[in-house]
Amino acid sequence: MRYSVVVPCYNEEKNLDRLLERFDSIQKKMEAAGKELELVLVENGSKDNSHEKIQAIVQRRTFVKETRVMVNQGYGYGILQGLAACTGEYLFWIHADLQLPPEAILDMIAILDNSESPDKLFIKGSRKNRPIGDRFFTWGMGIFESIYLGTKLRDINAQPTCVSRAFYLSWSDPPYDFSLDLYAYYMAMKQGFELKRVSVTQSERVEGNSSWNTGISARIKLIKRTLQYSSKLRKNLAN
């Protein structure tokens, strides 16, 4: 069985070698278990040399392919372009910055293997070891979205995320920004999917800088965009 992992890469040139070392190990473990890994690296309109680095990676590894976005249109757009290129039966996505361990994908596959209804599972990471400010922000957003959308939601942006191909193909007009995580989570809960969580320990970013987490003003903008999309989501589903 094939499992596809999408990794959006925006100015992640310095992290790519370290990222692929981790995925090389994951691929070997999956191959030994008779499973096939497809790694889709999305060059998401970077301004550094990520594209050239990814091209070199693809040439050396048969399980890796690139999807290129010429002009960055958002985190969610990059993931959607990667998902469209996937051929696996189960689809995952995770950040390229290695703050969350890609090895958690193996734990998610084990959950799929042990389920009688894997296509009805929605699997997400559950982040540990986070700064208190980040935990408070995440907790507050979870409480608000749960009340506003009428569905219990927590740690909405945790990764990795795993969905079935059938669920992905059912999506309609998903958002192009960070609200994609909210959209997928909410739609899964509304459709009666079983939520499973895998504990993941968050680490400090080793190379590069976050493209969005640049201070309090960036968080305020994220909150504003999320609230706007939440209103749209509730309105659309009410019609």
C-alpha positions as CSV (number, residue, x, y, z in Angstrom):
1,M,0.0,0.0,0.0
2,R,1.2,3.5,-0.8
3,Y,1.2,6.4,1.7
4,S,1.8,9.9,0.4
5,V,3.3,12.7,2.5
6,V,3.1,16.3,1.5
7,V,5.7,18.8,2.8
8,P,5.2,22.4,1.8
9,C,8.6,24.1,1.6
10,Y,8.8,27.9,1.7
11,N,12.3,29.2,2.0
12,E,13.4,25.9,3.6
13,E,16.7,25.5,1.7
14,K,18.7,25.1,4.8
15,N,16.4,22.5,6.4
16,L,16.0,20.2,3.4
17,D,19.1,18.0,3.9
18,R,18.2,17.3,7.5
19,L,14.5,16.7,6.5
20,L,15.5,14.1,3.9
21,E,17.8,12.3,6.3
22,R,14.7,11.7,8.5
23,F,12.6,10.7,5.6
24,D,15.3,8.3,4.3
25,S,15.0,6.5,7.6
26,I,11.2,6.5,7.5
27,Q,11.3,5.1,3.9
28,K,13.6,2.2,4.9
29,K,11.3,1.2,7.8
30,M,8.3,1.4,5.6
31,E,9.9,-0.6,2.8
32,A,11.0,-3.3,5.3
33,A,7.3,-3.5,6.4
34,G,6.1,-3.9,2.8
35,K,4.7,-0.3,2.6
36,E,5.5,2.3,0.0
37,L,6.3,5.9,0.8
38,E,5.7,8.7,-1.7
39,L,7.1,12.0,-0.5
40,V,5.8,15.1,-2.3
41,L,7.9,18.2,-1.7
42,V,6.0,21.4,-2.6
43,E,8.3,24.2,-3.6
44,N,5.9,26.9,-2.4
45,G,7.1,30.0,-4.3
46,S,10.3,30.3,-2.3
47,K,12.7,33.2,-2.7
48,D,15.8,31.1,-1.8
49,N,17.3,28.1,-3.6
50,S,14.8,25.6,-2.4
51,H,13.8,24.6,-5.9
52,E,17.4,23.7,-6.9
53,K,17.9,21.8,-3.7
54,I,14.7,19.8,-4.2
55,Q,15.6,19.0,-7.8
56,A,18.9,17.5,-6.6
57,I,17.0,15.5,-3.9
58,V,14.5,14.1,-6.4
59,Q,17.3,13.0,-8.7
60,R,18.9,10.9,-5.9
61,R,15.7,9.4,-4.5
62,T,13.0,7.5,-6.4
63,F,10.4,7.9,-3.6
64,V,10.5,11.7,-3.8
65,K,8.9,14.1,-6.3
66,E,8.4,17.8,-6.5
67,T,5.4,20.0,-7.1
68,R,6.3,23.6,-7.8
69,V,4.2,26.7,-7.1
70,M,5.8,29.6,-8.9
71,V,4.2,32.3,-6.8
72,N,3.3,31.7,-3.2
73,Q,-0.5,31.8,-2.6
74,G,-0.5,30.6,1.0
75,Y,0.3,27.6,3.2
76,G,-3.0,25.9,2.4
77,Y,-2.6,26.4,-1.4
78,G,0.8,24.7,-1.3
79,I,-0.6,21.7,0.6
80,L,-3.5,21.4,-1.8
81,Q,-1.2,21.4,-4.8
82,G,0.8,18.6,-3.1
83,L,-2.3,16.6,-2.3
84,A,-3.4,16.9,-5.9
85,A,-0.1,15.3,-7.0
86,C,-0.4,12.4,-4.5
87,T,-1.1,8.8,-5.6
88,G,-1.4,7.2,-2.2
89,E,-4.5,5.7,-0.5
90,Y,-3.7,7.7,2.7
91,L,-2.4,11.3,2.6
92,F,-0.4,13.1,5.2
93,W,1.0,16.6,5.6
94,I,3.6,18.1,7.8
95,H,5.8,21.3,8.0
96,A,9.3,21.2,6.6
97,D,10.9,23.0,9.6
98,L,11.3,19.8,11.7
99,Q,9.8,21.4,14.8
100,L,7.4,18.3,14.8
101,P,8.8,14.8,14.1
102,P,8.0,13.3,10.8
103,E,8.5,9.9,12.4
104,A,5.0,10.4,13.9
105,I,3.7,9.3,10.5
106,L,4.8,5.7,11.3
107,D,2.6,5.8,14.5
108,M,-0.3,7.0,12.4
109,I,0.2,4.2,9.9
110,A,0.1,1.7,12.8
111,I,-3.2,3.2,13.8
112,L,-4.6,2.8,10.3
113,D,-3.3,-0.8,10.3
114,N,-5.1,-1.6,13.5
115,S,-8.4,0.0,12.5
116,E,-11.4,-1.9,11.1
117,S,-12.5,1.3,9.3
118,P,-9.3,3.3,8.4
119,D,-11.1,5.4,5.8
120,K,-13.2,6.9,8.6
121,L,-10.3,8.0,10.7
122,F,-9.0,11.5,11.0
123,I,-5.5,11.5,12.6
124,K,-3.6,14.5,14.0
125,G,-0.7,15.2,16.1
126,S,-1.1,16.4,19.7
127,R,1.7,18.9,20.4
128,K,3.8,18.7,23.6
129,N,6.6,20.8,25.0
130,R,5.4,24.1,23.7
131,P,6.0,27.6,25.2
132,I,3.2,28.6,27.5
133,G,2.2,31.5,25.3
134,D,1.8,29.2,22.3
135,R,-0.3,26.8,24.5
136,F,-2.5,29.6,25.7
137,F,-3.0,30.8,22.1
138,T,-3.9,27.3,20.9
139,W,-6.2,26.6,23.8
140,G,-8.1,29.9,23.3
141,M,-8.6,29.3,19.6
142,G,-9.8,25.8,20.3
143,I,-12.4,27.0,22.8
144,F,-13.6,29.7,20.5
145,E,-13.9,27.5,17.4
146,S,-15.6,24.7,19.4
147,I,-18.3,27.1,20.6
148,Y,-18.6,29.1,17.4
149,L,-18.8,26.0,15.1
150,G,-20.6,23.8,17.5
151,T,-18.0,21.0,17.3
152,K,-15.3,20.1,19.8
153,L,-12.0,21.1,18.3
154,R,-8.5,21.3,20.0
155,D,-5.0,21.9,18.8
156,I,-6.3,22.7,15.4
157,N,-3.0,23.3,13.7
158,A,-1.2,20.3,15.1
159,Q,0.7,18.1,12.6
160,P,1.2,15.7,11.1
161,T,-2.3,15.3,9.7
162,C,-3.6,12.1,8.1
163,V,-6.7,11.7,5.9
164,S,-8.0,9.1,3.5
165,R,-7.9,9.8,-0.2
166,A,-11.7,9.4,-0.3
167,F,-12.1,12.1,2.3
168,Y,-9.8,14.5,0.5
169,L,-11.7,14.0,-2.7
170,S,-14.9,15.1,-1.0
171,W,-13.6,18.6,-0.1
172,S,-15.3,21.6,-1.7
173,D,-13.7,25.0,-1.9
174,P,-11.0,24.5,0.8
175,P,-9.1,27.6,1.9
176,Y,-5.7,28.6,0.7
177,D,-4.2,29.8,4.0
178,F,-3.6,28.3,7.4
179,S,-7.4,27.8,7.8
180,L,-7.0,24.6,5.7
181,D,-6.2,22.7,9.0
182,L,-9.4,24.0,10.5
183,Y,-11.4,23.1,7.4
184,A,-10.1,19.5,7.3
185,Y,-10.6,19.0,11.0
186,Y,-14.1,20.5,11.1
187,M,-15.3,18.6,8.0
188,A,-14.0,15.3,9.4
189,M,-15.9,15.8,12.7
190,K,-19.1,16.9,11.0
191,Q,-19.0,13.8,8.8
192,G,-18.6,11.6,11.8
193,F,-15.0,10.6,11.4
194,E,-13.2,9.1,14.4
195,L,-10.5,11.4,15.7
196,K,-7.2,9.8,16.7
197,R,-4.3,11.6,18.2
198,V,-0.5,10.9,18.2
199,S,1.6,12.7,20.8
200,V,4.4,14.8,19.2
201,T,7.1,16.7,21.0
202,Q,7.8,20.2,19.5
203,S,11.4,21.2,19.1
204,E,13.1,24.5,18.3
205,R,13.6,25.4,14.7
206,V,17.2,24.7,13.8
207,E,17.6,26.6,10.6
208,G,15.8,29.6,9.0
209,N,12.9,31.7,10.3
210,S,9.2,31.1,10.4
211,S,7.3,32.6,7.5
212,W,4.4,33.6,9.8
213,N,5.3,33.4,13.5
214,T,7.1,36.6,13.6
215,G,5.6,38.2,16.7
216,I,2.3,39.4,18.2
217,S,1.2,41.3,15.1
218,A,1.5,38.2,13.0
219,R,-0.6,36.3,15.6
220,I,-3.3,39.0,15.5
221,K,-3.4,38.8,11.7
222,L,-3.7,35.0,12.0
223,I,-6.6,35.3,14.5
224,K,-8.4,37.8,12.2
225,R,-8.1,35.6,9.2
226,T,-9.2,32.6,11.1
227,L,-12.2,34.4,12.5
228,Q,-13.2,35.6,9.0
229,Y,-12.9,32.1,7.6
230,S,-14.8,30.6,10.5
231,S,-17.7,32.9,9.8
232,K,-17.6,31.9,6.1
233,L,-17.4,28.2,7.0
234,R,-20.4,28.3,9.3
235,K,-22.4,30.4,6.8
236,N,-21.7,28.0,3.9
237,L,-22.6,24.9,5.8
238,A,-25.8,26.5,7.1
239,N,-27.0,27.0,3.5
